[in-house]
Amino acid sequence: MLGFHDLGLEDLRMDSYLIQMNGNSDVHVHRNGNSPSLRKVKGRKPRWAVRASEMSKKTFNPIRAIVDTMKVEPNPNKPMISLSLGDPTVFGNLPTDDEVTQAVKEALDSGNYNGYAPSVGYQSCRQVVAAYYSCPEAPLEAQDVILTSGCSQAIELALAVLANPGQNILVPRPGFSLYKTLALSMGIEVKFYNLLPEKAWEIDLKHLESLVDEKTACLIVNNPSNPCGSVFSKSHLQKILAVASRQCVPILADEIYGDMVFAECKYEPIATLSTNVPILSCGGLAKRWLVPGWRMGWILVNDRRDIFGNEIRDGLVSLSQRILGPCTIVQGALEHIIHRTPPEFYHNTLSFLKMPLYLRWGTCLGFWPRICLQFAELLPGMSRVLNSLISAFQSNADLCYAALSAVSGLQPVRPSGAMYLMVGIEMEHFPKFENDVEFTKQLISEQSVFCLPASCFEYPNFFRVVLTVPEELMVEACSRIQEFCERHYQGSEGAQDLECDK
């Protein structure tokens, strides 16, 4: 029989310890004296009482909550076209570069990355990321980089280190639903600040500043934006920084779509414009390198005035130790991925999403895709020419924007980057539907086209289109959306008559 010494418990100073006997009673065993006395203690009979944790009960994903209620069968006569999932790999038309996959193969074959890495990532890999993003306006060293399991974990760690239960964070509306999901699970209040569609989704700065109080822990800035596809100008970012500086609120910058901007725009990392506001910038490989499943992200600690000090860095290190860092194989490939990926790869991805300026004349002809195809059927011999014209729409963004702009009752907002386009629904012209959820649900049922209702992003009466589908599917999807709207649209007179009949 093992004694206390054998169990390593010899230093415990206790007069007795408790044993449960067959669930019927408790027995106290006394240690003083050679003959321990036993006495029965009455107690209730143990029963199973396994319950989910409070954290799990507070975890709520708005997208799942809405989509799971959209129980609808698509039209069996039309193949499903999903414009809902922000994963560029789904259709296989946007593969990552060969250099990227080769780098992982080499890391795997080397046998050097099969063990545990430091929870914050290999020092050499942190240095690679620091060197890649460092610039005179926002210098970085390896100690300023925390490698994470995707950008989602980067956001989670940044929130966890900046905010306590009972505090609040400022989140964009419309905005990525993960911010709310993570915050509520941590007991952190979410305050939504408005983005303005009429100003290309710029922040309503007055509204933003009005939300700040003594419990505000941080401001989340997502640029380029999911779900809006917007890109903030340098001057607008400076105004955001001015608000944060006046209110002494640090920024959590979600920049996973950084550099995924179209030709007429320039992406400015917000940290490069800050002189005093401390910023945790979150990014990763997922979108720019088209490998979201590889789960490689990072946090960049930008703190030129040393406002964070050691406490935030030490906190991030401690939090990172909960899951011991991202995949070591991908870490081993990181240097080659960043240094070997050719510039043409990035250019080709953006060209797919957004056509070059010199091709934009095509969208001004007023021929959206369905009309072009119908016209081709009427005029023999023109199919080849018009197919060439449609193939010139190298941009799904411009193609989708041009097509949906011509549809009565829809108000798309032209994107400037990322992979998304938001479309406003003039609900007064679609009286059959109560809201954007009902609209998109019926769109699935009739046309087998799935767009996310923007209620998922706290912004009703819009829907989001993902732009990474193959061009022919985008053409077909836009045609079906147009057909759907033409069927259900009612002009002012029809809408008024319907209202009067109630």
Helices and strands as residue ranges (DSSP letters): E 16-21, E 25-30, E 38-41, H 54-58, H 62-67, E 81-82, H 98-110, H 123-133, G 142-144, E 145-148, H 150-162, E 168-173, H 178-185, E 189-196, G 197-199, E 202-203, H 205-210, E 216-222, H 234-247, E 251-254, G 270-273, E 279-284, G 292-294, E 297-302, H 309-320, H 328-340, H 343-353, G 357-365, H 369-378, H 383-391, H 396-405, E 410-413, E 420-425, G 427-429, H 436-447, E 449-450, E 452-453, G 454-457, E 462-466, H 471-488, H 492-501
